[in-house]
Amino acid sequence: MKHSAIFKYLLIDYFSATPKYLQLANCIIKAISEGVLKENYVLPSINELSFEFEISRDTAEKGYKHLKKNGILGSVPGKGYYLKSVELNQKLKIFLLFNKLSAHKKIIYDAFVASLGDLAAIDFYIYNNDFLFFKKLITRQNQDYTHYVIIPHFMDAAENVSEIINTIPKDKLILLDKMVPGVTGNYAAVYESFEKDIYNALVQANAKLSKYHTLKIIFPEYTYHPKEILEGFYRFCQQYAFNYKVIHNLQNEPIKEGEVYINLMENDLVYLIEKILTTKMKVGKHVGVISYNETPLKKIILNGITTISTDFQMMGEKAAQLILEQSTEHIEIPFYLTLRASL
């Protein structure tokens, strides 16, 4: 096979969040598995790859070195890289679709990738909570993926999201973080129960909350966060006789003594703390703060911020486990309250 012919099998998807060097490596693995490339085949040079795909020489070389480390490629000084072995252990090809890449999503991603190791080629995409882009990414797929792992959170209304997801073969589908009503069939899922989680967390914190009279949740009007969070918040406040309020914009909200603020977004937490610090009130004494999603910094800020959070590490690990075990189980991930000085 001439080098010009192989380039139709080596594709770079510029929509993908998967590093280009891994895309290149995965394409070579796919060509080997399909019998296109044979043992001892001499691959295009680093310079040829760099020119053809408009990528850096470092990126091209990194892709080859990744395959060399896995025993697939060999190299001869002055002659370049060749196929050392066409015996592949990698049988999984995964389409991984996240709504965004935050510190918490990175924990899921890292745990997922680490748990699968070299057993899987992963094409990673991010749709930025945009339903139309989500739809485009799923419907444009013509790859023969063994699994589709999807986090379904959207900024806009997405009434027919279940119809789009239902086009995916259910034995290949893993829903991650959130269940979607209307998705049918025997598929796998690793999810949070948003209404129940916040309700139970606040019940556990009730002894600390009892010194306050009002709970306020900072819930942006335009957000991807599930409305079930508000339903669990309302249920707790009504059952335990707290005054309550949903704040869409913190900018015009006065900070008052005897109130607890629950924030979902990291930017809102920073702004909230700045507002509190302009008053004479002390966090944990005059006003309370509860923040969604555990991070290392929250252990330190203001002697510790109380958090309510799912186990993101477990979420990634369990998703990988379902794939490796070929399971269609539905796994609910535990949700934790971590009490600190801010309450």
C-alpha positions in Angstrom: 0.0 0.0 0.0 1.3 3.4 -0.9 1.4 6.1 1.7 -1.1 8.2 -0.2 -3.6 5.3 0.1 -3.3 5.0 3.9 -4.3 8.6 4.5 -8.0 7.8 3.8 -7.9 5.6 7.0 -6.1 8.2 9.1 -8.7 10.8 10.0 -8.6 13.7 12.5 -12.0 14.8 13.8 -11.7 18.5 14.8 -15.0 18.3 16.7 -13.5 15.7 19.0 -12.0 16.5 22.4 -9.8 13.4 22.1 -6.2 14.5 21.7 -5.1 14.4 18.1 -2.2 12.0 18.8 -4.7 9.5 20.3 -7.0 9.9 17.3 -4.1 9.1 15.0 -3.2 6.1 17.1 -6.8 4.9 17.2 -7.1 5.2 13.5 -4.1 2.9 13.0 -5.5 0.4 15.4 -8.8 0.4 13.6 -7.0 -0.1 10.2 -5.1 -3.1 11.7 -8.3 -4.6 13.1 -10.0 -4.3 9.7 -7.1 -6.0 8.0 -6.1 -2.9 6.0 -2.5 -2.8 7.5 -0.3 -5.8 7.7 2.7 -6.7 9.8 6.0 -4.9 8.7 4.1 -2.2 6.9 6.1 1.0 6.9 4.1 3.9 8.1 4.2 7.5 6.7 7.0 9.6 8.2 6.5 12.2 11.0 6.9 15.0 8.4 4.3 13.4 6.1 1.8 13.2 8.9 2.5 16.7 10.1 2.0 18.1 6.5 -1.1 16.0 5.7 -3.1 16.8 8.8 -1.6 20.2 9.6 -0.5 19.0 13.1 2.8 19.5 14.8 5.7 17.0 14.4 5.5 16.5 18.2 1.8 15.5 17.9 2.5 13.0 15.1 5.5 11.6 16.9 3.5 11.2 20.2 0.9 9.2 18.4 3.5 6.8 17.0 5.3 6.6 20.4 1.9 5.7 22.1 1.6 2.7 19.7 5.2 1.8 20.1 4.8 1.7 23.9 1.9 -0.8 23.4 4.0 -3.1 21.3 2.2 -2.3 18.0 5.0 -0.3 16.3 8.7 -0.7 15.9 11.2 1.8 14.7 14.5 1.8 12.8 16.8 4.8 13.1 16.8 6.7 9.8 14.0 4.6 8.3 11.0 5.5 10.6 8.2 3.4 12.1 6.7 0.1 10.9 4.1 -2.3 12.2 5.8 -4.7 14.6 2.7 -6.6 15.6 -0.9 -6.8 14.4 -2.0 -8.8 17.4 -4.4 -6.4 19.2 -5.8 -6.6 22.7 -7.9 -3.5 22.2 -11.4 -4.7 21.4 -13.4 -1.7 22.7 -14.2 1.4 20.7 -16.1 4.0 22.8 -18.0 7.1 21.9 -17.8 9.3 25.0 -20.0 12.4 25.1 -19.9 15.0 27.9 -22.0 18.1 28.3 -19.0 20.1 29.5 -15.5 19.6 30.9 -15.3 20.9 34.5 -13.1 19.9 37.4 -15.8 17.3 38.4 -16.3 16.0 34.9 -12.5 15.6 34.6 -12.6 13.3 37.6 -15.2 11.1 35.9 -13.1 11.1 32.7 -9.9 10.2 34.4 -11.4 7.4 36.4 -13.2 6.0 33.3 -10.1 6.1 31.2 -7.8 4.7 33.9 -10.3 1.8 34.6 -10.3 0.7 31.0 -6.6 1.2 30.5 -5.3 0.0 27.1 -8.4 -2.1 26.5 -10.3 0.7 24.7 -10.0 3.4 22.1 -12.0 6.4 23.2 -13.4 9.2 21.0 -14.2 12.0 23.4 -16.6 14.8 22.5 -18.1 17.8 24.4 -21.3 19.5 23.3 -21.4 22.4 25.8 -24.9 21.7 26.9 -26.2 22.5 23.4 -28.9 20.1 22.4 -28.6 20.8 18.6 -24.8 20.0 18.8 -25.6 17.0 20.9 -28.0 15.8 18.2 -25.5 16.5 15.4 -22.7 14.6 17.1 -24.9 11.5 17.7 -26.6 11.4 14.3 -23.4 12.0 12.3 -21.7 8.9 13.8 -21.0 6.3 11.2 -18.3 4.6 13.3 -18.7 1.0 14.5 -18.5 1.8 18.2 -18.9 -0.9 20.8 -20.3 1.5 23.4 -21.8 5.0 23.6 -21.3 6.7 27.0 -23.4 9.9 27.3 -24.0 12.6 29.9 -27.3 14.2 28.9 -27.6 17.8 30.3 -28.9 20.7 28.2 -29.3 24.5 28.6 -32.3 24.6 26.2 -35.4 22.5 26.3 -34.8 19.2 24.7 -38.2 17.5 24.5 -37.1 14.9 22.0 -33.8 14.0 23.5 -35.1 10.4 24.2 -35.8 10.0 20.5 -32.2 10.8 19.7 -30.8 8.5 22.4 -33.2 5.7 21.3 -31.5 5.6 17.9 -28.4 4.1 19.7 -28.5 0.3 20.1 -29.4 -0.3 23.7 -26.8 -3.0 24.3 -24.2 -0.3 23.5 -25.7 2.5 25.5 -24.5 3.7 29.0 -26.3 6.8 30.4 -24.0 8.7 32.8 -25.0 11.1 35.6 -28.7 11.5 34.6 -31.5 9.3 33.6 -33.7 10.4 30.7 -37.4 9.7 30.7 -38.5 8.0 27.5 -35.3 6.1 26.8 -36.5 2.5 26.3 -34.9 -0.9 26.2 -32.3 -2.8 28.2 -29.5 -0.3 28.6 -26.9 0.5 31.3 -26.8 3.6 33.5 -24.7 5.2 36.3 -26.7 8.1 37.7 -27.5 10.5 40.4 -31.0 10.8 41.9 -31.1 14.6 42.1 -34.3 15.2 44.0 -33.7 12.5 46.6 -30.0 13.4 47.0 -30.4 17.1 48.0 -33.4 16.2 50.2 -31.5 13.5 52.1 -28.4 15.7 52.4 -30.4 18.6 53.9 -32.1 16.2 56.3 -28.6 15.0 57.5 -27.6 18.7 57.9 -30.8 19.6 59.8 -29.2 19.9 63.2 -26.8 22.5 61.9 -29.4 24.2 59.8 -31.7 24.7 62.8 -29.9 27.8 63.9 -31.0 29.5 60.7 -34.5 30.5 59.6 -34.2 30.8 55.8 -32.7 28.6 53.1 -31.8 30.2 49.7 -30.6 28.2 46.7 -28.7 30.0 43.9 -30.2 28.4 40.8 -29.5 30.3 37.6 -32.5 30.9 35.4 -30.6 29.6 32.3 -28.9 26.5 33.5 -28.3 22.8 32.6 -28.9 21.7 36.2 -31.9 19.4 36.6 -35.1 20.9 38.0 -35.3 17.9 40.3 -32.8 19.7 42.6 -35.3 22.4 43.2 -38.1 19.8 43.9 -35.9 18.2 46.6 -35.1 21.6 48.0 -38.8 22.6 48.2 -39.7 19.3 49.8 -37.2 19.7 52.6 -38.0 23.3 53.4 -41.7 22.7 53.5 -41.4 19.5 55.6 -39.0 21.1 58.1 -40.7 24.5 58.2 -37.9 26.7 56.8 -38.5 29.9 54.9 -37.0 29.5 51.4 -36.3 31.3 48.2 -34.8 30.5 44.8 -32.3 33.1 43.7 -31.7 33.4 39.9 -29.2 36.3 40.1 -27.1 36.8 43.2 -26.0 40.3 42.2 -29.1 42.0 43.6 -29.6 39.7 46.6 -28.9 41.2 50.0 -27.0 39.0 52.5 -29.0 38.8 55.8 -28.3 37.2 59.1 -30.0 33.8 59.7 -29.9 32.7 56.1 -28.2 29.7 54.4 -27.0 29.9 50.8 -26.8 26.8 48.7 -24.8 27.3 45.5 -24.4 25.1 42.4 -21.9 27.0 40.3 -18.3 27.7 41.3 -18.5 31.3 40.1 -21.5 31.9 42.3 -19.6 30.6 45.3 -16.7 33.1 44.7 -19.2 36.0 44.3 -21.2 34.9 47.4 -18.1 34.8 49.6 -17.0 38.2 48.3 -20.4 39.6 49.2 -20.4 38.1 52.7 -16.9 39.4 53.4 -18.1 43.0 52.7 -20.4 42.6 55.7 -19.5 42.2 59.4 -21.2 38.8 59.4 -19.3 35.5 59.9 -19.8 32.4 57.8 -21.0 29.6 59.9 -22.3 31.9 62.7 -24.5 34.6 61.1 -24.9 33.1 57.6 -24.4 29.6 56.3 -22.9 28.3 53.0 -23.4 24.9 51.4 -21.7 24.3 48.0 -22.5 21.6 45.4 -19.6 19.3 44.4 -16.6 18.5 46.6 -13.2 20.0 45.6 -9.9 20.2 47.5 -10.1 24.0 47.8 -13.4 23.8 49.7 -11.6 22.0 52.5 -9.6 25.2 53.0 -11.7 28.2 52.1 -13.0 30.1 55.2 -11.8 27.2 57.4 -13.9 24.8 55.2 -17.0 25.0 53.1 -19.8 22.5 53.7 -20.4 20.5 50.5 -23.0 18.1 49.1 -21.6 16.0 46.3 -21.8 12.7 44.4 -18.8 10.4 44.1 -17.4 11.4 40.7 -14.5 8.9 40.9 -17.0 6.1 41.5 -19.1 7.2 38.6 -16.3 6.9 36.1 -15.1 3.6 37.6 -18.6 2.1 37.5 -19.2 3.1 33.9 -16.0 1.4 32.9 -17.0 -1.7 35.0 -20.4 -2.0 33.2 -18.5 -2.0 29.8 -16.0 -4.6 30.9 -18.7 -6.8 32.4 -21.1 -6.3 29.5 -23.7 -5.4 32.0 -27.0 -3.4 31.5 -27.3 -2.7 35.3 -28.6 0.7 36.6 -26.3 1.9 39.3 -27.2 4.8 41.6 -24.1 6.6 42.8 -24.1 7.7 46.5 -24.4 11.3 47.5 -22.5 12.7 50.5 -22.8 15.6 52.9 -19.5 16.9 54.2 -20.1 19.2 57.2 -17.5 22.0 57.7 -17.2 25.4 59.4 -19.4 27.2 56.9 -22.5 25.8 58.4 
